Each structure stands twice: as C-alpha cells, then as structure tokens.
Amino acid sequence: MQISQMNWMQVEAYLQHDDRCVLPLGSTEQHAYLSLSVDSILAETCAKDAAEPLGVPVFPVVSYGMAPYFQSYPGTITLRIDTYISLVRDILNSMYHSGFRRIVIVNGHGGNSPVDGLVLEWMADHPGTQVKFHNWWRAPKTWATVKATDPLSSHASWMENFPWTRLPGVTMPTTQKVYPDRTGQVNLVGDNMRAYYGDGNYEGVYQRPDDEMLAIWDVAVSETRSLISDGWDS
C-alpha cells in the first residue's frame, strides 16, 4: 500500500483497524557512477517491498537530507540540521494528527542520523506513540550479509549498486578503490572531500554480480518487514 495510491477516505478506513505506517528517508547526493537518488530509491523500495504483504501504507520518500560534505559534487542537495529536523517533526506531527501511532522510519542515508535522537524526543512529547528508526543497510542481518559478501564496502561502492540504482549507458570501473584508515582524523568536506575521494566511491569495487545483490536485498526486505510487523508494545 502506498499513500500516493490512496485517497483520504481509504486512509481513514485503514486507521479503523491498524495504526502503523512507514516513512522512508533518503537523500539527493553524489554516488559516483550511480544515481544521485540512490539513498531515496533504496529506502523507498525497501519500505514498499517490506510493507506490501502486511498491508501497511508507505508514505512518499523524503528525498532530501543532510549531506554538506558532498556540496562540491554538482547535483547534491543538503538541508541544514534545524531545517531537516523541523521537516521530519512536522511530518510526524501530521501522521499523529491523522491517527497513526506506530511509525517505522526506513532511513537510507547515514547523514540523516540526527533523526534518531528526534524520534526519542518526539515520542516523549506524544505518549502512546511508538516510532522505530531503521537504517535498513546497517540492520544486523543485512550488514552481516554485506560483510560476508565482501568486507570492503562503502558509500557509492558495490553495496549500493543494485539494478534499480544504476544509470543506462554508464559503464562501471573495474578497479577496486582502497584508502588508508582515517580513524581519528578530521572529517573531510567540500573541495577537500572531492579532492580525496575523486569520483565519490569511498572504497571497494564498483559492482558485484546481481545474484549476490539480490540475496542481500532479500535479507534487507525480510529484516525490515519483521520490524514493521513485530516488536511493538501492546
């Protein structure tokens, strides 16, 4: 079920027997040779695939997030933290006003992590509500499958290269990028980020076989579905 394919009367009828919904969060930012909308595509597709058998409605993805470090890559859009937090808070407030009380946020962008803190604050201000913040790619089973497939994985590498995030006519490099460990060093932003990472792939090969990627996707969807279905306080 997608909110974009429902009218208000159908939503009202749904809320008579269920109060769950799903909100995907994405970003519009550089992903090397992949779509600038990788994070939005993956978050929304994972949410839809997971929620469909459960009959739980999925709201349209929030396709802009926080990515100030990528501003030197054309096409990247970034919101200020206060803007983004206000945006997500307003969305949650509207969901609450409609009658949703159990909300799963399926996040596809690491830069959106401040929302995890907002969720706790918002729940405290709205007794009786439950919100789960879910980084779909970093969930335990999914991340274990990624690492078992290839331990060298990163932003804009093979781990985000699915058939639905590739661009027609774009050929992937066949090299493997490897960088020194930057633990403890200052974060890179803007021109320094682009000068260091070049095309935007942080580390690893650019593409792996589709059968491996679909196996990872199956785990991610299953893990997300379990989160939507189970683990709620009665």
C-alpha positions as CSV (number, residue, x, y, z in Angstrom):
1,M,0.0,0.0,0.0
2,Q,1.3,3.4,-1.0
3,I,-0.2,6.6,0.3
4,S,0.2,8.1,-3.1
5,Q,-2.2,5.5,-4.4
6,M,-4.8,6.0,-1.7
7,N,-7.4,8.8,-1.0
8,W,-8.1,10.2,2.4
9,M,-11.3,8.1,2.8
10,Q,-9.2,4.9,2.3
11,V,-6.7,6.0,4.8
12,E,-9.5,6.8,7.3
13,A,-10.9,3.3,6.8
14,Y,-7.5,1.7,7.2
15,L,-7.0,3.5,10.5
16,Q,-10.1,1.9,11.9
17,H,-8.2,-1.4,12.2
18,D,-4.5,-0.5,12.1
19,D,-2.3,2.5,13.1
20,R,1.0,1.5,11.5
21,C,2.7,3.4,8.7
22,V,6.2,3.6,7.1
23,L,8.2,6.8,6.3
24,P,11.3,6.4,4.0
25,L,14.0,8.9,4.3
26,G,16.6,9.4,1.6
27,S,19.0,12.0,0.1
28,T,20.0,13.5,-3.2
29,E,23.7,13.4,-3.3
30,Q,26.7,12.1,-5.3
31,H,27.1,8.3,-5.6
32,A,29.9,8.1,-8.0
33,Y,28.6,6.5,-11.2
34,L,25.2,5.6,-9.7
35,S,22.1,7.8,-9.5
36,L,22.1,10.9,-7.3
37,S,18.9,9.4,-5.8
38,V,20.4,6.1,-4.6
39,D,19.5,6.7,-1.0
40,S,16.0,7.7,-1.8
41,I,15.5,4.9,-4.3
42,L,16.8,2.2,-1.9
43,A,14.9,3.5,1.2
44,E,11.6,3.8,-0.6
45,T,11.9,0.5,-2.5
46,C,12.9,-1.4,0.7
47,A,10.0,0.1,2.5
48,K,7.5,-0.7,-0.2
49,D,8.8,-4.3,-0.6
50,A,8.7,-4.9,3.1
51,A,5.3,-3.3,3.8
52,E,3.3,-4.6,0.9
53,P,2.5,-8.1,2.2
54,L,1.5,-6.6,5.5
55,G,-0.9,-4.1,4.0
56,V,0.8,-1.2,5.8
57,P,0.8,2.1,4.0
58,V,4.1,3.7,2.9
59,F,4.4,7.4,2.6
60,P,6.5,9.0,-0.2
61,V,10.2,9.2,0.5
62,V,11.7,12.4,1.8
63,S,14.2,12.7,-0.9
64,Y,16.4,15.5,0.5
65,G,18.6,15.0,3.6
66,M,21.8,16.3,5.2
67,A,24.9,15.9,3.0
68,P,27.1,19.1,3.5
69,Y,30.3,17.1,2.9
70,F,29.3,16.5,-0.8
71,Q,28.5,20.0,-1.8
72,S,31.4,20.2,-4.2
73,Y,29.7,17.4,-6.3
74,P,27.1,19.0,-8.6
75,G,23.6,17.8,-8.1
76,T,24.0,17.3,-4.3
77,I,21.3,18.9,-2.2
78,T,21.8,19.4,1.5
79,L,19.5,20.7,4.2
80,R,20.6,22.4,7.4
81,I,20.1,20.3,10.5
82,D,17.5,22.5,12.0
83,T,15.6,22.6,8.7
84,Y,15.6,18.8,8.4
85,I,14.7,18.1,12.0
86,S,11.8,20.6,11.7
87,L,10.7,18.9,8.5
88,V,10.6,15.4,9.9
89,R,9.0,16.7,13.1
90,D,6.2,18.3,11.1
91,I,5.7,15.1,9.2
92,L,5.4,13.1,12.4
93,N,3.0,15.6,13.8
94,S,0.8,15.3,10.8
95,M,0.9,11.5,11.0
96,Y,-0.1,11.7,14.6
97,H,-3.0,14.1,13.8
98,S,-4.2,11.6,11.2
99,G,-4.3,8.8,13.8
100,F,-1.0,6.9,13.1
101,R,0.5,5.7,16.4
102,R,3.2,3.1,15.2
103,I,5.6,4.5,12.7
104,V,8.7,2.9,11.1
105,I,11.2,5.3,9.6
106,V,13.2,3.4,7.0
107,N,16.4,5.5,6.5
108,G,18.7,5.2,3.5
109,H,21.2,7.9,4.3
110,G,23.8,7.9,7.1
111,G,23.8,11.7,7.3
112,N,20.1,11.6,8.5
113,S,21.2,10.1,11.8
114,P,20.1,13.1,13.9
115,V,16.5,12.0,13.3
116,D,17.2,9.0,15.6
117,G,17.5,11.5,18.5
118,L,14.5,13.4,17.4
119,V,12.4,10.3,17.5
120,L,13.0,9.8,21.2
121,E,12.2,13.4,21.9
122,W,9.1,13.3,19.8
123,M,7.8,10.1,21.4
124,A,8.3,11.7,24.9
125,D,6.1,14.5,23.7
126,H,3.4,12.2,22.3
127,P,2.6,9.5,24.9
128,G,1.1,6.4,23.3
129,T,3.1,6.6,20.1
130,Q,5.9,4.3,19.0
131,V,8.5,5.1,16.4
132,K,11.3,2.9,15.1
133,F,14.3,4.4,13.3
134,H,15.7,1.8,10.9
135,N,18.9,2.2,8.9
136,W,18.0,-0.6,6.5
137,W,21.5,-1.3,5.3
138,R,23.0,-1.4,8.8
139,A,20.5,-3.7,10.4
140,P,22.2,-6.7,11.9
141,K,21.3,-9.4,9.5
142,T,21.7,-7.2,6.4
143,W,25.0,-5.8,7.5
144,A,26.3,-9.3,8.3
145,T,25.3,-10.4,4.8
146,V,27.1,-7.4,3.2
147,K,30.3,-8.1,5.1
148,A,30.1,-11.8,4.3
149,T,29.7,-10.9,0.6
150,D,32.7,-8.5,0.5
151,P,34.2,-6.9,3.6
152,L,35.5,-4.0,1.6
153,S,32.3,-2.0,1.1
154,S,31.4,1.7,1.4
155,H,29.5,4.7,0.1
156,A,28.9,4.6,-3.7
157,S,30.7,1.2,-4.0
158,W,29.2,-2.1,-5.0
159,M,27.0,-2.3,-1.9
160,E,24.7,0.4,-3.3
161,N,24.9,-0.8,-6.9
162,F,21.5,-2.5,-7.5
163,P,19.8,-2.9,-10.8
164,W,17.5,-0.1,-9.8
165,T,20.2,2.4,-8.8
166,R,22.3,2.1,-12.0
167,L,22.0,4.5,-14.9
168,P,21.6,3.5,-18.5
169,G,24.7,3.9,-20.7
170,V,27.1,4.3,-17.7
171,T,29.9,1.8,-17.5
172,M,31.3,1.0,-14.1
173,P,35.1,1.0,-13.5
174,T,36.6,-2.5,-12.9
175,T,39.1,-1.3,-10.3
176,Q,38.9,-1.6,-6.5
177,K,39.5,1.5,-4.5
178,V,41.4,1.3,-1.3
179,Y,42.2,4.2,1.1
180,P,44.2,4.5,4.3
181,D,42.2,4.3,7.5
182,R,41.2,7.8,8.5
183,T,40.1,7.0,12.1
184,G,40.8,9.9,14.4
185,Q,41.4,12.4,11.5
186,V,39.3,15.5,10.8
187,N,36.2,14.9,8.6
188,L,36.5,15.9,5.0
189,V,34.0,18.4,3.5
190,G,33.6,20.3,0.2
191,D,36.6,20.6,-2.0
192,N,38.8,18.6,0.3
193,M,36.3,15.7,0.2
194,R,36.2,15.7,-3.6
195,A,40.0,16.0,-3.9
196,Y,40.5,13.0,-1.6
197,Y,37.7,10.6,-2.9
198,G,37.6,11.7,-6.5
199,D,34.6,10.1,-8.2
200,G,32.9,9.6,-4.8
201,N,33.3,5.9,-4.2
202,Y,34.8,5.7,-0.7
203,E,36.3,2.2,-1.0
204,G,35.8,-1.2,-2.7
205,V,34.8,-2.5,-6.2
206,Y,32.1,-0.7,-8.1
207,Q,29.8,-3.6,-8.9
208,R,29.2,-7.2,-7.9
209,P,27.1,-9.9,-9.5
210,D,23.3,-9.3,-9.4
211,D,22.7,-12.7,-7.7
212,E,24.7,-11.5,-4.8
213,M,23.0,-8.2,-4.6
214,L,19.5,-9.7,-4.8
215,A,20.5,-12.1,-2.0
216,I,21.4,-9.1,0.2
217,W,18.2,-7.3,-0.8
218,D,16.1,-10.3,0.2
219,V,17.7,-10.2,3.7
220,A,17.1,-6.4,4.0
221,V,13.5,-6.6,3.0
222,S,12.8,-9.5,5.3
223,E,14.5,-7.8,8.2
224,T,12.6,-4.6,7.6
225,R,9.3,-6.4,7.3
226,S,9.9,-8.0,10.7
227,L,10.5,-4.6,12.2
228,I,7.2,-3.4,10.7
229,S,5.3,-6.5,11.9
230,D,6.8,-7.3,15.3
231,G,8.3,-5.7,18.3
232,W,5.6,-3.2,19.2
233,D,4.4,-2.7,22.8
234,S,0.7,-3.7,23.1
